[in-house]
Amino acid sequence: MKVAIQNNAKVLALFAVACTAVVSLVNLLTKDSIARQEQQQLLATLHQVIAPERINNDLYQDCQFIKDVEFLGSNKSQTAYIARMDHMPVAVAITSVAPDGYNGNIQLLVAINVDGTLSGVRVLKHKETPGLGDKIETRKGEWVYNFDDKYIIDDKDSRWAVKKDGGMFDQFTGATITPRAVVKAVKNTMIYFNQHQKDIITNTTSCRGQHD
């Protein structure tokens, strides 16, 4: 009986090792494919906020990793993609985080023209409530397009708030926290850009295959 139990334990152990090996192999084989798919998806989103006809450089070869907890909303590195036409910068797309969404972090892509106006904003990832907070997505509503061409007068621009707080952006019925968080994060990203524009544009490298 004891021998049988030991044999069963060995079989189970070998099975566990085999399963772990298979999972590791699958992860290894699919890692590059997943990375390429994510890269293609991000590039498509970049082209939504910065029209392709405005640029002729490789955004993944002309970018920079940046970090600022206060203005970019995370202690993790974010990415700034520099869009150029004939080597001249036209806009910068920055990933940032709204840390105070209703259900946690809201990951954003904020594209800012070199003149300080917004080229566009998109939500990359979120966990907001379906039917309420998820209206920040373009496939659920047009709210995010309200950022197009907007700018900040200064760091204390009071217009950058939802209307319930005296600002210029609509809130959602039954969901004020989500749009409030996004408006704040976009404003903070613009403040960061205005403070660091020269460094962002000049200190670039290749981010291909390295973005978060």
C-alpha positions in Angstrom: 0.0 0.0 0.0 2.8 2.4 1.0 4.7 1.6 -2.3 1.5 2.3 -4.3 1.1 5.7 -2.6 4.7 6.5 -3.3 4.4 5.5 -6.9 1.2 7.6 -7.3 3.0 10.6 -5.8 5.9 10.2 -8.2 3.5 10.0 -11.2 1.7 13.2 -10.0 5.0 14.9 -9.5 6.1 14.0 -13.0 2.8 15.1 -14.4 3.1 18.5 -12.7 6.6 18.9 -14.0 5.5 18.0 -17.5 2.5 20.5 -17.4 4.8 23.2 -16.2 7.2 22.5 -19.0 4.4 22.6 -21.6 3.1 25.9 -20.2 6.5 27.4 -20.2 7.1 26.3 -23.8 3.8 27.7 -25.0 4.5 31.0 -23.3 8.0 31.1 -24.9 6.6 30.3 -28.4 3.7 32.8 -28.2 5.6 35.6 -26.5 6.9 37.2 -29.7 3.6 36.8 -31.5 1.7 38.5 -28.7 4.2 41.3 -28.5 3.9 41.9 -32.3 0.1 41.9 -32.0 0.2 44.4 -29.1 2.6 46.5 -31.1 0.4 46.5 -34.2 -2.7 47.4 -32.0 -0.8 50.3 -30.4 0.4 51.6 -33.7 -3.2 51.6 -35.0 -4.2 53.6 -31.9 -1.3 56.0 -32.4 -2.5 56.6 -36.0 -6.0 57.4 -34.6 -4.6 60.3 -32.5 -1.9 61.4 -34.9 -3.0 61.2 -38.6 -0.5 59.0 -40.6 -0.3 61.7 -43.3 1.2 64.1 -40.8 4.3 61.9 -40.2 6.9 60.0 -42.1 9.1 58.6 -39.2 9.0 55.3 -37.4 7.4 56.0 -34.1 8.9 52.9 -32.4 12.4 54.1 -33.4 11.8 57.7 -32.2 10.5 57.5 -28.6 11.6 57.8 -25.0 10.8 56.1 -21.7 9.7 58.6 -19.1 8.6 58.5 -15.5 6.7 61.0 -13.3 4.3 59.8 -10.6 2.7 63.2 -10.1 1.9 64.0 -13.7 1.9 60.6 -15.5 0.0 58.9 -12.7 2.3 55.8 -12.2 5.6 54.8 -10.7 6.1 52.7 -13.8 7.8 54.0 -17.0 5.6 55.5 -19.6 6.4 56.0 -23.3 6.6 59.2 -25.4 6.4 58.6 -29.2 7.6 61.5 -31.2 5.9 62.1 -34.6 7.9 63.9 -37.2 7.6 65.0 -40.8 10.9 65.3 -42.6 12.7 65.2 -39.2 10.7 68.1 -37.8 8.6 67.2 -34.8 4.8 67.7 -35.2 3.4 65.9 -32.2 4.1 63.7 -29.2 1.9 60.8 -28.0 2.4 60.0 -24.4 1.1 57.0 -22.4 -0.1 57.9 -19.0 -2.4 56.7 -16.2 -5.5 58.0 -14.5 -5.0 56.3 -11.1 -8.3 57.3 -9.6 -10.8 55.7 -11.9 -13.9 54.2 -10.3 -12.4 50.7 -10.6 -8.8 51.5 -10.6 -6.2 52.6 -13.2 -7.3 53.9 -16.6 -4.4 53.7 -19.1 -4.4 56.5 -21.7 -2.7 57.6 -24.8 -2.5 61.4 -25.0 -1.3 63.0 -28.3 -0.2 66.6 -28.1 0.8 68.8 -31.0 4.0 70.8 -30.7 1.9 74.0 -30.4 0.4 72.6 -27.2 -3.0 71.7 -28.5 -4.4 68.2 -28.2 -4.2 66.0 -31.3 -6.3 63.3 -29.7 -6.9 61.0 -26.6 -7.6 57.3 -26.5 -8.2 54.9 -23.6 -5.8 51.9 -23.9 -7.1 49.8 -20.9 -9.6 50.2 -18.1 -12.0 48.3 -15.8 -14.8 50.9 -15.6 -18.4 49.8 -15.2 -20.0 48.6 -18.4 -22.8 50.9 -19.5 -21.6 53.7 -17.3 -17.9 54.5 -17.1 -17.0 52.6 -20.3 -18.3 55.5 -22.3 -14.7 56.7 -22.3 -14.1 54.2 -25.1 -14.6 55.3 -28.7 -16.7 52.2 -29.4 -19.1 53.1 -26.6 -19.4 56.8 -27.1 -17.9 60.0 -28.5 -17.0 61.7 -25.2 -13.3 61.3 -25.6 -13.4 63.3 -28.9 -14.1 66.4 -26.8 -10.4 66.6 -26.0 -9.5 67.3 -29.7 -7.8 70.7 -30.2 -8.1 71.6 -26.5 -5.2 73.3 -24.6 -4.4 74.4 -21.2 -3.8 78.1 -20.4 -1.6 77.2 -17.4 -1.2 74.6 -14.7 -4.2 75.9 -12.8 -6.6 76.1 -15.7 -10.0 75.7 -14.0 -11.7 74.8 -17.2 -10.1 71.4 -17.1 -12.8 69.7 -15.0 -16.2 68.1 -15.5 -19.1 70.5 -15.6 -20.3 69.3 -12.2 -17.0 70.8 -10.8 -17.3 74.0 -12.8 -15.3 72.8 -15.9 -16.0 72.4 -19.6 -16.2 68.6 -19.9 -19.5 66.6 -19.6 -19.8 64.0 -17.0 -21.7 60.7 -17.5 -25.2 60.2 -16.0 -24.6 58.1 -12.9 -20.8 58.1 -13.4 -18.9 61.2 -12.6 -15.8 59.6 -11.1 -14.6 58.1 -14.4 -14.6 61.2 -16.6 -13.3 63.3 -13.8 -10.3 61.0 -13.5 -9.6 61.0 -17.2 -9.9 64.8 -17.5 -7.4 65.2 -14.6 -5.0 62.7 -16.1 -5.1 64.3 -19.6 -4.5 67.8 -18.1 -1.5 66.4 -16.0 -0.1 64.8 -19.1 -0.2 68.1 -20.9 1.4 69.9 -18.0 4.2 67.3 -18.1 4.6 67.8 -21.9 4.8 71.6 -21.5 7.5 71.3 -18.8 9.6 68.7 -20.7 8.9 69.2 -24.4 12.5 69.9 -25.4 13.9 66.9 -23.6 11.2 64.6 -24.9 11.8 65.6 -28.5 15.6 65.5 -28.4 16.5 62.5 -26.2 14.9 59.7 -28.2 15.8 56.1 -28.8 14.2 52.8 -30.1 11.4 51.4 -28.1 10.5 48.6 -30.5 9.6 45.5 -28.5 10.3 47.2 -25.2 7.1 49.2 -24.5 5.0 48.3 -21.5 
